[in-house]
């Protein structure tokens, strides 16, 4: 009886493995992921990446090693962490996050140093159909939304990233121009004020920030430490950090330079 039970269990496992679905993810027109949501599938992705900066959003996660295997060990993965603005332009602060891997349905900037090519990703993984969005508000009230694209969309009213020969992150306003729009697994940016501002990007190392505005709202209460770990201020408004004597401080786990 025990042997029969073991054989039956093995048969069930074999049938389960055979029944596992295969998913060829379209990186152009997109794929309807409703039927795959929450399932573990054998996923194949063929993604064109240009030399320089690209945008990337996938419906599954990847480890740092898997990113290195797919795009090279010197690839860089960055996530939008904060935004600062003035009357004419907006600075988007991207933080290096490759060590934590790529999270499903999160929009990223990907730096690829190789020759422009189509890279193949094959992985047995859980697929998610959740929205792919990061929304931030600047100190002056501008809403910045970076979204991953799950199916091909028109680009009017959005900002895109120039991919070809993009050694820096260059954003352009699609505006009224006729373009190919945005293909699946890419990302775009939308501003609440429209497309009348200049977008620039700043690259930060892990745990770095250039100003308190980059990591906290002005009225947020924060603790401030020296780089040696000594607390120099407790529960002060973030806006008051810039009034401290010039030095490098640690706020919310990130380095802040006060000039």
VEXGUVO-885918 format. One record per residue (C-alpha): residue number from 1; x, y, z. Coordinates in steps of 0.25 Angstrom, whole numbers, plus 2048, in hexadecimal, padded with zeros to 3 digits. Layout:
% VEXGUVO-885918
<r><nr>NUM</nr><u>X</u><v>Y</v><w>Z</w></r>
...
% end
This chain:
% VEXGUVO-885918
<r><nr>1</nr><u>800</u><v>800</v><w>800</w></r>
<r><nr>2</nr><u>80B</u><v>809</v><w>803</w></r>
<r><nr>3</nr><u>812</u><v>806</v><w>7F6</w></r>
<r><nr>4</nr><u>805</u><v>80A</v><w>7EF</w></r>
<r><nr>5</nr><u>804</u><v>817</v><w>7F6</w></r>
<r><nr>6</nr><u>812</u><v>81B</v><w>7F2</w></r>
<r><nr>7</nr><u>810</u><v>817</v><w>7E4</w></r>
<r><nr>8</nr><u>803</u><v>81F</v><w>7E3</w></r>
<r><nr>9</nr><u>80A</u><v>82B</v><w>7E9</w></r>
<r><nr>10</nr><u>815</u><v>82A</v><w>7DF</w></r>
<r><nr>11</nr><u>80B</u><v>829</v><w>7D4</w></r>
<r><nr>12</nr><u>804</u><v>836</v><w>7D9</w></r>
<r><nr>13</nr><u>811</u><v>83E</v><w>7DA</w></r>
<r><nr>14</nr><u>814</u><v>839</v><w>7CC</w></r>
<r><nr>15</nr><u>807</u><v>83D</v><w>7C6</w></r>
<r><nr>16</nr><u>808</u><v>84B</v><w>7CE</w></r>
<r><nr>17</nr><u>816</u><v>84D</v><w>7C7</w></r>
<r><nr>18</nr><u>810</u><v>84A</v><w>7B9</w></r>
<r><nr>19</nr><u>804</u><v>853</v><w>7BB</w></r>
<r><nr>20</nr><u>80D</u><v>85F</v><w>7BF</w></r>
<r><nr>21</nr><u>80A</u><v>86A</v><w>7B5</w></r>
<r><nr>22</nr><u>814</u><v>870</v><w>7AB</w></r>
<r><nr>23</nr><u>813</u><v>87F</v><w>7A9</w></r>
<r><nr>24</nr><u>81A</u><v>886</v><w>79D</w></r>
<r><nr>25</nr><u>819</u><v>895</v><w>7A2</w></r>
<r><nr>26</nr><u>818</u><v>89F</v><w>796</w></r>
<r><nr>27</nr><u>821</u><v>8AB</v><w>798</w></r>
<r><nr>28</nr><u>81A</u><v>8B2</v><w>78D</w></r>
<r><nr>29</nr><u>80B</u><v>8B2</v><w>78D</w></r>
<r><nr>30</nr><u>80A</u><v>8AB</v><w>79B</w></r>
<r><nr>31</nr><u>804</u><v>89F</v><w>7A0</w></r>
<r><nr>32</nr><u>7F6</u><v>89D</v><w>7A8</w></r>
<r><nr>33</nr><u>7FB</u><v>898</v><w>7B5</w></r>
<r><nr>34</nr><u>7EE</u><v>896</v><w>7BC</w></r>
<r><nr>35</nr><u>7EE</u><v>887</v><w>7BA</w></r>
<r><nr>36</nr><u>7FC</u><v>886</v><w>7BF</w></r>
<r><nr>37</nr><u>7FB</u><v>88F</v><w>7CC</w></r>
<r><nr>38</nr><u>800</u><v>888</v><w>7D8</w></r>
<r><nr>39</nr><u>805</u><v>87C</v><w>7D0</w></r>
<r><nr>40</nr><u>813</u><v>876</v><w>7CF</w></r>
<r><nr>41</nr><u>816</u><v>875</v><w>7C1</w></r>
<r><nr>42</nr><u>822</u><v>872</v><w>7B8</w></r>
<r><nr>43</nr><u>824</u><v>880</v><w>7B2</w></r>
<r><nr>44</nr><u>82C</u><v>885</v><w>7A6</w></r>
<r><nr>45</nr><u>82F</u><v>893</v><w>7A3</w></r>
<r><nr>46</nr><u>836</u><v>898</v><w>797</w></r>
<r><nr>47</nr><u>839</u><v>8A7</v><w>79A</w></r>
<r><nr>48</nr><u>841</u><v>8B1</v><w>791</w></r>
<r><nr>49</nr><u>84A</u><v>8B9</v><w>799</w></r>
<r><nr>50</nr><u>853</u><v>8C5</v><w>794</w></r>
<r><nr>51</nr><u>860</u><v>8C9</v><w>798</w></r>
<r><nr>52</nr><u>85F</u><v>8D3</v><w>7A4</w></r>
<r><nr>53</nr><u>852</u><v>8D5</v><w>7AC</w></r>
<r><nr>54</nr><u>845</u><v>8CE</v><w>7A9</w></r>
<r><nr>55</nr><u>838</u><v>8CD</v><w>7B1</w></r>
<r><nr>56</nr><u>833</u><v>8BF</v><w>7B6</w></r>
<r><nr>57</nr><u>827</u><v>8BA</v><w>7BD</w></r>
<r><nr>58</nr><u>824</u><v>8AB</v><w>7BE</w></r>
<r><nr>59</nr><u>818</u><v>8A3</v><w>7C4</w></r>
<r><nr>60</nr><u>822</u><v>89A</v><w>7CC</w></r>
<r><nr>61</nr><u>82E</u><v>89C</v><w>7D5</w></r>
<r><nr>62</nr><u>83D</u><v>89A</v><w>7D2</w></r>
<r><nr>63</nr><u>849</u><v>898</v><w>7DC</w></r>
<r><nr>64</nr><u>855</u><v>8A0</v><w>7DA</w></r>
<r><nr>65</nr><u>85C</u><v>894</v><w>7D5</w></r>
<r><nr>66</nr><u>851</u><v>892</v><w>7CA</w></r>
<r><nr>67</nr><u>853</u><v>8A0</v><w>7C6</w></r>
<r><nr>68</nr><u>862</u><v>89E</v><w>7C4</w></r>
<r><nr>69</nr><u>85F</u><v>892</v><w>7BC</w></r>
<r><nr>70</nr><u>855</u><v>899</v><w>7B3</w></r>
<r><nr>71</nr><u>85C</u><v>8A7</v><w>7B2</w></r>
<r><nr>72</nr><u>86A</u><v>8A5</v><w>7B6</w></r>
<r><nr>73</nr><u>871</u><v>8A7</v><w>7C4</w></r>
<r><nr>74</nr><u>873</u><v>8B6</v><w>7C1</w></r>
<r><nr>75</nr><u>864</u><v>8B8</v><w>7BF</w></r>
<r><nr>76</nr><u>85E</u><v>8C3</v><w>7C8</w></r>
<r><nr>77</nr><u>850</u><v>8C3</v><w>7CD</w></r>
<r><nr>78</nr><u>84A</u><v>8CF</v><w>7D3</w></r>
<r><nr>79</nr><u>83C</u><v>8D3</v><w>7D9</w></r>
<r><nr>80</nr><u>836</u><v>8E0</v><w>7DA</w></r>
<r><nr>81</nr><u>837</u><v>8E5</v><w>7E8</w></r>
<r><nr>82</nr><u>834</u><v>8F3</v><w>7E9</w></r>
<r><nr>83</nr><u>831</u><v>900</v><w>7E1</w></r>
<r><nr>84</nr><u>835</u><v>90F</v><w>7E3</w></r>
<r><nr>85</nr><u>830</u><v>91A</v><w>7DB</w></r>
<r><nr>86</nr><u>830</u><v>929</v><w>7D8</w></r>
<r><nr>87</nr><u>828</u><v>932</v><w>7CE</w></r>
<r><nr>88</nr><u>82F</u><v>92C</v><w>7C1</w></r>
<r><nr>89</nr><u>834</u><v>91E</v><w>7C4</w></r>
<r><nr>90</nr><u>833</u><v>912</v><w>7CC</w></r>
<r><nr>91</nr><u>83F</u><v>909</v><w>7D1</w></r>
<r><nr>92</nr><u>83C</u><v>8FA</v><w>7D2</w></r>
<r><nr>93</nr><u>844</u><v>8F3</v><w>7DC</w></r>
<r><nr>94</nr><u>847</u><v>8E5</v><w>7D9</w></r>
<r><nr>95</nr><u>84E</u><v>8DC</v><w>7E3</w></r>
<r><nr>96</nr><u>856</u><v>8CF</v><w>7E0</w></r>
<r><nr>97</nr><u>84E</u><v>8C3</v><w>7E4</w></r>
<r><nr>98</nr><u>854</u><v>8B7</v><w>7DD</w></r>
<r><nr>99</nr><u>859</u><v>8B1</v><w>7EA</w></r>
<r><nr>100</nr><u>84A</u><v>8AF</v><w>7ED</w></r>
<r><nr>101</nr><u>846</u><v>8A9</v><w>7E0</w></r>
<r><nr>102</nr><u>83B</u><v>8AD</v><w>7D7</w></r>
<r><nr>103</nr><u>82D</u><v>8AC</v><w>7DD</w></r>
<r><nr>104</nr><u>821</u><v>8A8</v><w>7D5</w></r>
<r><nr>105</nr><u>819</u><v>8B4</v><w>7CF</w></r>
<r><nr>106</nr><u>822</u><v>8BF</v><w>7D3</w></r>
<r><nr>107</nr><u>827</u><v>8C9</v><w>7C9</w></r>
<r><nr>108</nr><u>837</u><v>8CA</v><w>7C8</w></r>
<r><nr>109</nr><u>842</u><v>8D0</v><w>7C0</w></r>
<r><nr>110</nr><u>84C</u><v>8C6</v><w>7BB</w></r>
<r><nr>111</nr><u>85A</u><v>8C9</v><w>7B6</w></r>
<r><nr>112</nr><u>860</u><v>8BF</v><w>7AC</w></r>
<r><nr>113</nr><u>86E</u><v>8C1</v><w>7A8</w></r>
<r><nr>114</nr><u>86E</u><v>8B7</v><w>79C</w></r>
<r><nr>115</nr><u>86B</u><v>8B8</v><w>78E</w></r>
<r><nr>116</nr><u>85C</u><v>8BA</v><w>78B</w></r>
<r><nr>117</nr><u>856</u><v>8AC</v><w>78A</w></r>
<r><nr>118</nr><u>84A</u><v>8A4</v><w>78E</w></r>
<r><nr>119</nr><u>84C</u><v>89D</v><w>79B</w></r>
<r><nr>120</nr><u>845</u><v>890</v><w>79F</w></r>
<r><nr>121</nr><u>83F</u><v>88E</v><w>7AD</w></r>
<r><nr>122</nr><u>83A</u><v>880</v><w>7B0</w></r>
<r><nr>123</nr><u>835</u><v>87D</v><w>7BE</w></r>
<r><nr>124</nr><u>82B</u><v>875</v><w>7C6</w></r>
<r><nr>125</nr><u>825</u><v>87F</v><w>7CE</w></r>
<r><nr>126</nr><u>818</u><v>885</v><w>7D4</w></r>
<r><nr>127</nr><u>811</u><v>88F</v><w>7CB</w></r>
<r><nr>128</nr><u>80A</u><v>89B</v><w>7D0</w></r>
<r><nr>129</nr><u>800</u><v>8A4</v><w>7C9</w></r>
<r><nr>130</nr><u>800</u><v>8AF</v><w>7D3</w></r>
<r><nr>131</nr><u>801</u><v>8BE</v><w>7CF</w></r>
<r><nr>132</nr><u>810</u><v>8C2</v><w>7CC</w></r>
<r><nr>133</nr><u>810</u><v>8D1</v><w>7D2</w></r>
<r><nr>134</nr><u>819</u><v>8DA</v><w>7DB</w></r>
<r><nr>135</nr><u>812</u><v>8E7</v><w>7DF</w></r>
<r><nr>136</nr><u>819</u><v>8F2</v><w>7E6</w></r>
<r><nr>137</nr><u>816</u><v>901</v><w>7E9</w></r>
<r><nr>138</nr><u>821</u><v>90B</v><w>7E9</w></r>
<r><nr>139</nr><u>822</u><v>916</v><w>7F4</w></r>
<r><nr>140</nr><u>81B</u><v>920</v><w>7EB</w></r>
<r><nr>141</nr><u>80F</u><v>916</v><w>7E9</w></r>
<r><nr>142</nr><u>812</u><v>911</v><w>7DB</w></r>
<r><nr>143</nr><u>80E</u><v>902</v><w>7DA</w></r>
<r><nr>144</nr><u>818</u><v>8F9</v><w>7D2</w></r>
<r><nr>145</nr><u>813</u><v>8EB</v><w>7CE</w></r>
<r><nr>146</nr><u>81C</u><v>8E1</v><w>7C8</w></r>
<r><nr>147</nr><u>814</u><v>8D5</v><w>7C2</w></r>
<r><nr>148</nr><u>818</u><v>8C8</v><w>7BB</w></r>
<r><nr>149</nr><u>811</u><v>8C5</v><w>7AE</w></r>
<r><nr>150</nr><u>80A</u><v>8B8</v><w>7AD</w></r>
<r><nr>151</nr><u>804</u><v>8BA</v><w>79F</w></r>
<r><nr>152</nr><u>808</u><v>8C3</v><w>794</w></r>
<r><nr>153</nr><u>802</u><v>8D1</v><w>796</w></r>
<r><nr>154</nr><u>803</u><v>8DF</v><w>790</w></r>
<r><nr>155</nr><u>80D</u><v>8E8</v><w>796</w></r>
<r><nr>156</nr><u>805</u><v>8F6</v><w>795</w></r>
<r><nr>157</nr><u>806</u><v>8FE</v><w>7A2</w></r>
<r><nr>158</nr><u>812</u><v>8F5</v><w>7A7</w></r>
<r><nr>159</nr><u>821</u><v>8F6</v><w>7A9</w></r>
<r><nr>160</nr><u>829</u><v>8EA</v><w>7A3</w></r>
<r><nr>161</nr><u>838</u><v>8E7</v><w>7A4</w></r>
<r><nr>162</nr><u>841</u><v>8E8</v><w>798</w></r>
<r><nr>163</nr><u>846</u><v>8DA</v><w>797</w></r>
<r><nr>164</nr><u>850</u><v>8DA</v><w>78B</w></r>
<r><nr>165</nr><u>85E</u><v>8DF</v><w>78F</w></r>
<r><nr>166</nr><u>859</u><v>8E3</v><w>79C</w></r>
<r><nr>167</nr><u>865</u><v>8E4</v><w>7A5</w></r>
<r><nr>168</nr><u>85D</u><v>8ED</v><w>7AE</w></r>
<r><nr>169</nr><u>84F</u><v>8EC</v><w>7B2</w></r>
<r><nr>170</nr><u>848</u><v>8F6</v><w>7A8</w></r>
<r><nr>171</nr><u>839</u><v>8F8</v><w>7A9</w></r>
<r><nr>172</nr><u>831</u><v>8FE</v><w>79E</w></r>
<r><nr>173</nr><u>823</u><v>903</v><w>79D</w></r>
<r><nr>174</nr><u>81B</u><v>8FB</v><w>793</w></r>
<r><nr>175</nr><u>811</u><v>906</v><w>792</w></r>
<r><nr>176</nr><u>809</u><v>907</v><w>785</w></r>
<r><nr>177</nr><u>814</u><v>900</v><w>77D</w></r>
<r><nr>178</nr><u>810</u><v>8F3</v><w>775</w></r>
<r><nr>179</nr><u>819</u><v>8E8</v><w>77B</w></r>
<r><nr>180</nr><u>818</u><v>8D9</v><w>77D</w></r>
<r><nr>181</nr><u>814</u><v>8DC</v><w>78C</w></r>
<r><nr>182</nr><u>818</u><v>8D2</v><w>797</w></r>
<r><nr>183</nr><u>81A</u><v>8C4</v><w>795</w></r>
<r><nr>184</nr><u>817</u><v>8B9</v><w>7A0</w></r>
<r><nr>185</nr><u>822</u><v>8B7</v><w>7AB</w></r>
<r><nr>186</nr><u>826</u><v>8C6</v><w>7A9</w></r>
<r><nr>187</nr><u>823</u><v>8D2</v><w>7B2</w></r>
<r><nr>188</nr><u>81E</u><v>8E0</v><w>7B1</w></r>
<r><nr>189</nr><u>81D</u><v>8EC</v><w>7BA</w></r>
<r><nr>190</nr><u>811</u><v>8F5</v><w>7BC</w></r>
<r><nr>191</nr><u>810</u><v>903</v><w>7C3</w></r>
<r><nr>192</nr><u>804</u><v>909</v><w>7C9</w></r>
<r><nr>193</nr><u>807</u><v>916</v><w>7C2</w></r>
<r><nr>194</nr><u>808</u><v>910</v><w>7B4</w></r>
<r><nr>195</nr><u>815</u><v>910</v><w>7AB</w></r>
<r><nr>196</nr><u>81A</u><v>91E</v><w>7AD</w></r>
<r><nr>197</nr><u>825</u><v>91B</v><w>7B6</w></r>
<r><nr>198</nr><u>834</u><v>916</v><w>7B4</w></r>
<r><nr>199</nr><u>837</u><v>909</v><w>7BA</w></r>
<r><nr>200</nr><u>845</u><v>906</v><w>7BF</w></r>
<r><nr>201</nr><u>84A</u><v>8F9</v><w>7C6</w></r>
<r><nr>202</nr><u>854</u><v>8F8</v><w>7D1</w></r>
<r><nr>203</nr><u>85A</u><v>8EB</v><w>7D5</w></r>
<r><nr>204</nr><u>85C</u><v>8E8</v><w>7E3</w></r>
<r><nr>205</nr><u>864</u><v>8DC</v><w>7EA</w></r>
<r><nr>206</nr><u>85D</u><v>8D3</v><w>7F4</w></r>
<r><nr>207</nr><u>859</u><v>8DB</v><w>800</w></r>
<r><nr>208</nr><u>85D</u><v>8E9</v><w>7FA</w></r>
<r><nr>209</nr><u>855</u><v>8F6</v><w>7F8</w></r>
<r><nr>210</nr><u>859</u><v>904</v><w>7F5</w></r>
<r><nr>211</nr><u>84F</u><v>90B</v><w>7FD</w></r>
<r><nr>212</nr><u>845</u><v>909</v><w>808</w></r>
<r><nr>213</nr><u>83A</u><v>90C</v><w>7FE</w></r>
<r><nr>214</nr><u>83E</u><v>8FF</v><w>7F6</w></r>
<r><nr>215</nr><u>83A</u><v>8F6</v><w>802</w></r>
<r><nr>216</nr><u>82F</u><v>8FD</v><w>80A</w></r>
<r><nr>217</nr><u>824</u><v>907</v><w>80A</w></r>
<r><nr>218</nr><u>827</u><v>915</v><w>810</w></r>
<r><nr>219</nr><u>81E</u><v>913</v><w>81C</w></r>
<r><nr>220</nr><u>822</u><v>904</v><w>81F</w></r>
<r><nr>221</nr><u>828</u><v>902</v><w>82C</w></r>
<r><nr>222</nr><u>836</u><v>8FB</v><w>82B</w></r>
<r><nr>223</nr><u>842</u><v>8F7</v><w>834</w></r>
<r><nr>224</nr><u>850</u><v>8FC</v><w>830</w></r>
<r><nr>225</nr><u>85D</u><v>8F5</v><w>832</w></r>
<r><nr>226</nr><u>86B</u><v>8F7</v><w>82F</w></r>
<r><nr>227</nr><u>873</u><v>8ED</v><w>826</w></r>
<r><nr>228</nr><u>878</u><v>8E7</v><w>833</w></r>
<r><nr>229</nr><u>86A</u><v>8E4</v><w>838</w></r>
<r><nr>230</nr><u>868</u><v>8EF</v><w>842</w></r>
<r><nr>231</nr><u>85B</u><v>8F5</v><w>843</w></r>
<r><nr>232</nr><u>85B</u><v>904</v><w>841</w></r>
<r><nr>233</nr><u>84D</u><v>907</v><w>840</w></r>
<r><nr>234</nr><u>840</u><v>900</v><w>844</w></r>
<r><nr>235</nr><u>833</u><v>901</v><w>83D</w></r>
<r><nr>236</nr><u>835</u><v>90F</v><w>836</w></r>
<r><nr>237</nr><u>82E</u><v>913</v><w>829</w></r>
<r><nr>238</nr><u>835</u><v>90F</v><w>81D</w></r>
<r><nr>239</nr><u>836</u><v>91D</v><w>818</w></r>
<r><nr>240</nr><u>83F</u><v>920</v><w>824</w></r>
<r><nr>241</nr><u>84A</u><v>917</v><w>820</w></r>
<r><nr>242</nr><u>850</u><v>920</v><w>817</w></r>
<r><nr>243</nr><u>851</u><v>92A</v><w>822</w></r>
<r><nr>244</nr><u>85B</u><v>921</v><w>829</w></r>
<r><nr>245</nr><u>86A</u><v>924</v><w>828</w></r>
<r><nr>246</nr><u>871</u><v>920</v><w>81B</w></r>
<r><nr>247</nr><u>874</u><v>911</v><w>81C</w></r>
<r><nr>248</nr><u>86F</u><v>903</v><w>817</w></r>
<r><nr>249</nr><u>864</u><v>8FD</v><w>81F</w></r>
<r><nr>250</nr><u>85B</u><v>8F1</v><w>81F</w></r>
<r><nr>251</nr><u>84C</u><v>8F2</v><w>81D</w></r>
<r><nr>252</nr><u>843</u><v>8E7</v><w>81B</w></r>
<r><nr>253</nr><u>84F</u><v>8DE</v><w>818</w></r>
<r><nr>254</nr><u>854</u><v>8E7</v><w>80D</w></r>
<r><nr>255</nr><u>860</u><v>8F1</v><w>80D</w></r>
<r><nr>256</nr><u>85C</u><v>900</v><w>80C</w></r>
<r><nr>257</nr><u>866</u><v>90A</v><w>809</w></r>
<r><nr>258</nr><u>864</u><v>918</v><w>810</w></r>
<r><nr>259</nr><u>86C</u><v>923</v><w>809</w></r>
% end
